[in-house]
């Protein structure tokens, strides 16, 4: 017998009349801009977002499913569109402390321009240096300097030979050095013939040989000195020629960024580094590589121009207003950025171009929304967020458990000033947990 309160399966099914809706998909609907049934909370949110004081952040508390997150996101999108676009951030090589990359702030859009300018500089300077040093005038001057060295060297050897003949020795120069030979009856003899001489004559020559050896050592020292002077003269000549080429490019760039002290200092360092490495740029395409022999990275000199690049760390060129960031990935590196490594012939390698931004870097100058529950599930992230907000700057560090003894080189990039508003969304229990954990 059927009970009075018994329901059939048909009674448990709820149907909706499609004629009630005047749209095909929810994508056609406008975002929520007014009321979610929490007018008091909405007014408090809007008031809190209008408080433009550093360190003033918000917590939205309420039951799940009432639309807190989407309303907040939509309201922030509307609010941020009327605000100033924050600056771009770049990292550049630190010539004084290579393990401490330098952070550079530029108006939005200029970061990309700076990066492209330096990429263009690298290509142009390599091409112009080769073009300059392949000119006939440079080769003629280089030949004259080398010829002057050879003349001085020959004069020293001639005088040495004359002095040695006074002690019956002849001096000869070879690729392996300078050696002397005994002279008997006006003829230089080999070691085998010398051994056949009487002991008295041999002893006489051996006594005089020490004097000649001292003369040889003195001449070798003089030859090395004039060789150093010759190399220095060629190097200075190269630098003077290269200086004209490099200065033209550097001065153009310094004119574009004359108000940025960090970039001007960087360009001065680049200029000096190019002059120091002129020989590398002239020879980099001439190094033969044996296809049958694997390349040993230890024998390969690193390209100096790699340090002239720019890491466009945060690019705000496409923003309209301040950023509003919300993400579901609460991993440490996704929030705080990371220093990446690559396997280079069995060794881990990194440089300043492998610094990657996190959500906080992208939200800097604007707003970031976190779900309190998800943030609390990662104590390391929560503690790091509190520290960043307290010191008002963002660095990039590896988690202790992610540091490896295999990583021989790590970087400590210059921190970036942090200026953003954090909005945490959760319920009453989450708020209690935050308070317990020192929110």
C-alpha positions in Angstrom: 0.0 0.0 0.0 1.3 3.4 -1.0 2.1 5.7 1.8 0.6 9.2 1.8 4.1 10.8 1.9 5.7 8.5 -0.6 7.2 10.1 -3.7 7.7 8.6 -7.1 10.9 9.1 -9.1 9.1 11.5 -11.3 8.4 13.7 -8.3 12.2 13.9 -7.6 13.0 15.3 -11.0 13.1 19.1 -11.3 12.5 20.5 -14.8 13.1 24.0 -15.9 11.1 25.9 -18.5 13.6 27.0 -21.1 11.2 29.7 -22.2 12.1 31.6 -19.1 15.6 32.4 -20.5 16.2 35.0 -23.2 19.8 33.9 -24.0 21.5 30.9 -25.6 24.6 30.6 -23.3 25.7 32.3 -20.1 28.5 34.0 -22.1 25.8 36.4 -23.4 25.1 37.6 -19.8 26.6 40.8 -18.4 28.9 40.5 -15.4 27.5 41.1 -11.9 27.9 44.7 -11.1 25.2 45.2 -8.5 24.1 43.4 -5.4 24.6 39.8 -4.5 22.2 40.1 -1.5 25.0 41.4 0.8 24.6 45.2 0.5 26.4 45.8 3.8 29.3 43.6 2.7 29.5 45.3 -0.7 29.7 48.8 0.8 32.4 47.6 3.1 34.4 46.1 0.2 34.0 49.2 -1.9 35.1 51.4 1.0 38.1 49.2 1.7 39.3 49.3 -1.9 39.1 53.0 -1.9 41.4 53.3 1.1 44.7 54.1 -0.8 47.1 53.3 2.1 50.0 50.9 1.7 49.6 47.8 3.9 45.9 48.1 4.0 44.5 44.8 2.7 41.1 43.2 2.8 39.4 40.0 4.0 36.0 39.0 2.6 34.1 36.7 4.9 30.9 34.9 4.1 29.3 31.6 3.2 30.4 29.8 0.1 28.4 30.1 -3.1 27.0 33.7 -2.6 29.2 35.2 -5.4 31.9 36.9 -3.3 34.8 36.0 -5.6 33.2 36.9 -9.0 31.6 40.1 -7.7 35.0 41.2 -6.2 36.8 40.3 -9.5 34.3 42.2 -11.6 34.3 45.2 -9.3 38.1 45.3 -9.4 38.2 45.1 -13.2 35.9 48.1 -13.4 37.9 50.0 -10.7 41.4 49.2 -12.1 40.5 50.3 -15.6 40.5 53.9 -14.4 43.9 53.6 -12.7 47.4 54.1 -13.9 49.3 51.3 -15.6 52.2 50.2 -13.4 55.8 50.2 -14.6 57.5 47.4 -16.4 60.3 45.6 -14.6 63.5 44.2 -16.2 66.6 42.4 -14.9 70.0 43.2 -16.3 73.5 41.8 -15.7 75.5 43.1 -12.8 79.1 43.5 -14.0 80.4 44.2 -10.5 78.5 41.3 -8.8 77.4 38.8 -11.4 75.3 36.8 -8.9 73.2 39.8 -8.1 71.2 40.8 -11.1 70.0 44.4 -11.1 66.2 45.3 -11.2 65.2 48.2 -13.5 61.9 50.0 -13.6 60.6 51.6 -16.8 57.2 53.1 -17.8 54.9 50.5 -19.3 55.9 49.6 -22.8 59.5 50.8 -22.4 60.7 47.5 -21.0 60.0 45.7 -24.2 61.6 48.6 -26.1 64.7 48.4 -23.9 65.0 44.6 -24.5 64.7 45.0 -28.2 67.2 47.9 -28.3 69.8 45.8 -26.5 69.1 42.8 -28.8 69.7 45.1 -31.8 72.8 46.5 -30.2 74.3 43.0 -29.9 73.8 42.3 -33.6 75.0 45.6 -34.8 78.1 45.9 -32.6 79.3 42.4 -33.7 78.8 43.3 -37.4 80.4 46.7 -37.1 83.4 45.5 -35.2 84.2 42.9 -37.8 83.6 45.4 -40.6 85.9 47.9 -38.9 88.7 45.5 -38.3 88.7 44.0 -41.7 89.6 47.4 -43.1 93.0 47.7 -44.8 94.1 50.6 -42.6 93.8 48.5 -39.5 95.7 45.5 -41.0 98.5 47.8 -42.2 98.9 49.3 -38.7 98.9 45.9 -37.1 101.5 44.7 -39.6 103.8 47.7 -38.8 103.5 47.0 -35.0 104.5 43.4 -35.5 107.3 44.3 -37.9 108.7 46.7 -35.3 108.7 43.9 -32.7 110.5 41.5 -35.1 113.1 44.1 -35.8 113.8 44.7 -32.1 113.9 41.0 -31.5 116.4 40.4 -34.4 118.6 43.2 -33.1 118.7 41.7 -29.6 119.6 38.2 -31.0 122.3 39.7 -33.2 123.9 41.4 -30.3 123.6 38.3 -28.2 125.3 36.3 -30.9 128.2 38.8 -31.0 128.6 38.7 -27.2 128.5 34.9 -27.2 131.2 34.7 -29.9 133.6 36.4 -27.5 133.4 33.2 -25.4 133.5 30.9 -28.5 129.8 30.1 -28.6 127.2 30.6 -31.3 123.6 31.4 -30.4 120.6 30.2 -32.4 116.9 30.9 -32.0 114.1 28.3 -32.7 110.4 27.9 -32.0 111.4 26.1 -28.8 113.6 28.8 -27.5 117.3 30.0 -27.7 120.2 27.6 -27.5 124.0 27.8 -27.8 126.6 25.7 -29.6 130.4 25.6 -29.0 132.6 27.1 -31.8 135.8 25.3 -32.7 138.1 26.8 -35.3 135.4 29.1 -36.4 132.8 26.3 -36.8 129.8 25.5 -34.6 129.8 21.8 -33.5 127.1 19.5 -32.4 126.9 17.8 -29.0 128.3 14.5 -30.3 131.4 16.2 -31.6 131.8 18.2 -28.4 131.9 14.9 -26.4 134.9 13.8 -28.4 137.0 16.8 -27.3 139.7 16.6 -24.6 138.4 16.9 -21.1 140.5 20.1 -20.5 138.9 21.8 -23.6 135.4 20.6 -22.6 135.9 22.0 -19.1 137.0 25.3 -20.5 133.8 25.6 -22.5 131.6 24.5 -19.7 133.1 27.2 -17.4 132.4 29.9 -20.0 128.9 28.5 -20.8 127.4 29.8 -17.6 128.3 33.4 -18.7 126.6 32.9 -22.0 123.6 31.3 -20.4 123.1 34.4 -18.2 123.3 36.5 -21.4 120.7 34.3 -23.0 118.3 34.6 -20.0 118.7 38.4 -20.0 117.8 38.6 -23.7 114.8 36.2 -23.3 113.5 38.5 -20.6 114.0 41.6 -22.9 112.2 39.8 -25.8 109.3 38.9 -23.6 109.0 42.5 -22.5 109.0 44.0 -26.0 106.5 41.2 -27.0 104.2 42.4 -24.2 104.6 46.0 -25.3 103.8 45.0 -28.9 100.7 43.1 -27.8 99.7 46.0 -25.6 100.1 48.4 -28.5 98.0 46.2 -30.8 95.4 45.9 -28.0 95.3 49.7 -27.4 95.1 50.3 -31.2 92.2 47.8 -31.3 90.5 49.5 -28.4 90.9 53.0 -29.9 89.4 51.8 -33.2 86.6 49.9 -31.4 85.9 52.8 -29.1 84.7 54.9 -32.0 82.3 52.1 -33.2 81.0 51.2 -29.7 80.6 54.8 -28.5 78.3 55.7 -31.4 75.9 52.9 -30.4 76.2 53.4 -26.7 75.7 57.1 -26.8 72.5 56.7 -28.9 71.1 54.3 -26.2 72.2 56.5 -23.3 70.3 59.4 -25.0 67.1 57.3 -25.0 67.5 56.4 -21.3 69.3 59.4 -19.9 67.0 59.7 -16.9 67.6 56.2 -15.8 70.8 56.0 -13.7 70.8 52.2 -13.6 70.6 51.8 -17.3 73.3 54.5 -17.9 75.6 52.7 -15.5 74.8 49.4 -17.2 75.6 50.9 -20.7 78.9 52.2 -19.5 79.8 48.7 -18.2 78.7 47.2 -21.5 80.9 49.6 -23.4 84.0 48.7 -21.3 83.2 45.0 -21.7 82.9 45.2 -25.5 86.3 46.9 -25.6 87.8 44.2 -23.4 86.5 41.5 -25.7 87.1 42.8 -29.1 89.3 39.8 -29.9 86.5 37.4 -29.1 84.1 39.2 -31.5 86.7 39.1 -34.3 87.4 35.4 -33.8 84.0 33.9 -32.8 83.1 32.7 -36.3 86.6 31.4 -37.0 86.9 28.7 -34.4 86.8 25.3 -36.2 84.8 22.5 -34.8 85.7 18.9 -35.5 82.4 17.1 -36.2 83.8 13.8 -35.1 84.8 15.2 -31.7 82.1 16.1 -29.1 82.3 19.6 -27.9 83.7 20.1 -24.4 81.9 23.1 -22.9 84.8 23.7 -20.5 87.0 24.6 -23.5 84.5 27.0 -25.0 84.8 30.6 -24.0 81.3 32.0 -23.1 80.0 34.7 -25.4 80.4 38.1 -23.6 77.4 39.5 -25.4 75.1 37.2 -23.5 75.5 39.6 -20.6 74.2 42.5 -22.6 70.7 41.1 -22.9 67.7 42.3 -21.0 65.3 40.0 -19.1 61.9 41.6 -19.6 60.6 40.3 -16.2 57.2 42.0 -16.0 55.7 43.4 -19.2 52.7 45.7 -18.7 52.6 47.0 -22.2 49.2 45.4 -23.0 47.5 46.5 -19.8 44.7 49.1 -19.6 44.8 50.2 -16.1 46.2 48.4 -13.1 46.4 44.6 -13.0 43.9 42.3 -11.3 45.3 38.9 -10.7 43.4 35.7 -9.7 44.7 32.2 -10.2 44.0 28.7 -8.9 47.6 27.5 -8.8 48.9 28.2 -5.3 52.4 26.7 -5.7 55.2 28.7 -4.1 57.0 29.5 -7.4 53.8 30.4 -9.2 53.1 33.0 -6.5 56.6 34.3 -5.8 58.5 33.6 -9.0 61.4 31.3 -9.7 65.0 30.9 -10.9 65.1 28.2 -13.5 68.0 26.0 -14.4 68.9 24.0 -17.5 71.0 20.9 -18.0 74.1 21.9 -19.9 76.3 18.9 -20.7 75.5 17.2 -17.4 75.8 20.4 -15.3 73.0 22.7 -14.0 73.3 26.1 -15.4 71.4 29.4 -14.9 71.7 33.1 -15.5 69.7 36.3 -15.0 67.5 35.7 -18.1 66.1 32.6 -16.3 64.4 34.6 -13.6 60.6 34.1 -14.0 57.9 36.3 -12.3 55.2 35.1 -10.0 51.6 36.2 -9.5 52.7 38.9 -7.0 55.1 40.4 -9.5 52.4 40.5 -12.1 49.9 42.0 -9.7 52.4 44.6 -8.4 50.8 48.1 -8.7 47.3 46.6 -8.6 45.3 43.8 -6.9 45.6 40.1 -6.2 42.8 37.8 -5.0 43.5 34.8 -2.9 41.1 32.1 -1.6 42.0 31.9 2.2 41.5 28.1 2.4 43.9 27.4 -0.5 46.5 29.9 0.8 46.4 28.4 4.3 46.9 24.9 2.9 50.5 26.0 2.0 52.2 27.4 5.1 55.3 28.3 3.2 53.3 30.5 0.8 51.4 32.1 3.6 54.5 32.9 5.6 56.3 34.3 2.5 53.3 36.5 1.7 53.2 38.0 5.2 57.0 38.7 5.0 56.7 40.3 1.5 53.8 42.6 2.7 55.8 43.4 5.8 59.1 44.4 4.1 57.2 45.8 1.1 59.5 44.2 -1.5 59.7 41.0 -3.6 62.8 38.9 -4.0 63.1 35.5 -5.6 64.2 32.6 -3.4 64.1 28.8 -3.6 62.3 26.8 -1.0 64.7 25.1 1.4 63.5 21.6 0.4 64.0 22.5 -3.3 67.6 23.6 -3.0 69.9 21.0 -4.3 73.6 20.3 -3.5 74.0 19.8 -7.3 73.3 23.5 -7.9 76.7 25.1 -7.7 75.6 28.6 -8.7 72.5 30.5 -7.6 71.5 34.1 -8.0 70.2 36.7 -5.6 68.4 39.2 -7.7 67.8 42.7 -6.4 64.3 42.9 -4.8 61.5 44.8 -6.4 59.4 47.3 -4.3 56.0 45.8 -3.6 52.9 48.0 -3.8 49.6 46.1 -4.2 46.4 45.3 -2.3 45.7 41.7 -1.3 42.1 40.5 -1.1 41.5 37.3 0.8 38.2 35.5 0.4 36.9 32.9 2.8 34.5 32.0 5.6 34.5 32.5 9.4 36.6 29.4 10.1 39.3 30.5 7.6 39.4 33.9 9.3 40.0 32.2 12.7 42.8 30.2 11.2 44.4 33.4 9.7 44.2 35.1 13.1 45.8 32.1 14.8 48.6 32.1 12.2 49.3 35.8 12.7 47.3 37.5 10.0 
